[in-house]
Amino acid sequence: MNEQERRLGDVERELTLLSRHFFTSRGPRIGQSLERSAYVLLTRLEMSEPLTLKELAHTFQVDVSTINRQVSAMLKNGLVERIPDPDGGIARKFRPTELGRERLAADRAISLEGTARLIDATGWEPETTQRFLTLLTQFNEGIAQLEELSWPGTSQVDAAGPKG
């Protein structure tokens, strides 16, 4: 095995561990009211203009029927609303309701506490955390570009810190 193969193997292993442990290591979801899919969908919908089911399916690389089920449950619970396309298109678009934004903010506050606990456990200085954030942002942007995914706002961080 050459150096590049070893390095890629190490990256793959570490990403597997991160994905396996991140959500559970932050602590229990006590107090959080949203299902994980609703949390992720609301996060995406709050970042930009309303989206159609087809646009959401493309963003998350899942079948439209999967997104339809998830969004239908969110509609039923009052977390999103269906609106006419502001650009005059035929397809209806979805955006978070006030309730959806409130529940997302409440769950995010709990999630941020858990994330802070994990970062504190590393013992990193703020500069190291910023460097990790910058690299993670660049990694996610590269994936989004490779997969032609629509996920705005990922360029909000650079080596100097968060932008406006």
BELDA-V577221 format. One record per backbone hydrogen bond with DSSP energy under -0.5 kcal/mol. NH is the residue of the N-H (numbers start at 1). CO is the residue of the C=O. If there is no record, write none. Layout:
{{NH/CO} {NH/CO}}
This chain:
{{6/2} {7/3} {8/4} {9/5} {10/6} {11/7} {12/8} {13/9} {14/10} {15/11} {16/12} {17/13} {18/14} {19/15} {20/16} {21/17} {22/18} {25/21} {26/22} {27/24} {32/29} {39/35} {40/36} {41/37} {42/38} {43/39} {44/40} {45/41} {46/42} {47/43} {47/44} {48/45} {51/94} {56/52} {57/53} {58/54} {59/55} {60/56} {61/57} {61/58} {62/57} {66/63} {67/63} {68/64} {69/65} {70/66} {71/67} {72/68} {73/69} {74/70} {75/71} {76/72} {77/73} {78/75} {79/74} {80/74} {81/95} {83/93} {85/89} {88/85} {93/83} {94/51} {95/81} {97/79} {101/97} {102/98} {103/99} {104/100} {105/101} {106/102} {107/103} {108/104} {109/105} {110/106} {111/107} {112/108} {113/109} {114/110} {115/111} {116/112} {117/113} {118/114} {119/115} {120/116} {121/117} {122/118} {122/119} {123/119} {123/120} {124/119} {128/125} {129/125} {130/126} {131/127} {132/128} {133/129} {134/130} {135/131} {136/132} {137/133} {138/134} {139/135} {140/136} {141/137} {142/138} {143/139} {144/140} {145/141} {146/142} {147/143} {148/145} {149/144} {151/149} {154/151} {156/153} {158/161} {161/158} {163/156}}
